[in-house]
Amino acid sequence: MHINSNDENGGFEGIIEDDPDAYGIEMRSKVYGIWTKHEVRFVKILDKTYFLPFFGQMSGVRYANENYEVYYKAILHENGDYVGFWNANPTFRKLGATITDLEAVEGSWKMKHLE
């Protein structure tokens, strides 16, 4: 995560880069949220809505050119890693001529501080 600006209340804006090895493509997304002494909460705004043939598999992926928001929350652990959960609310997207119903999705994540 690259922080572009922050305020005195822990609010921040920046860019997050997902691991390209995990998805097979590079994804850079805008983020904004709150960082406290022991917790981080933020919204990641994907510039596209990705439709995966199978969860976590990017081969055969299709996408709609519409923003998609994913909410993240994590707690700082003693080893310096942030560990938490993410979720995305259910929504609809138009893919070609078809309206697609996207179910709510969630998962776990972690972030390591790199020098």
Secondary structure, 3 states (H helix, E strand, C coil): CEEEEECCCCEEEEEEECCHHHHCCCCEEEEEEEECCCEEEEEEEECCEEECCECCECCCCEEECCCEEEEEEEEECCCCCEEEEEEECCEEEEECCEEEEECCEEEEEEECCCC
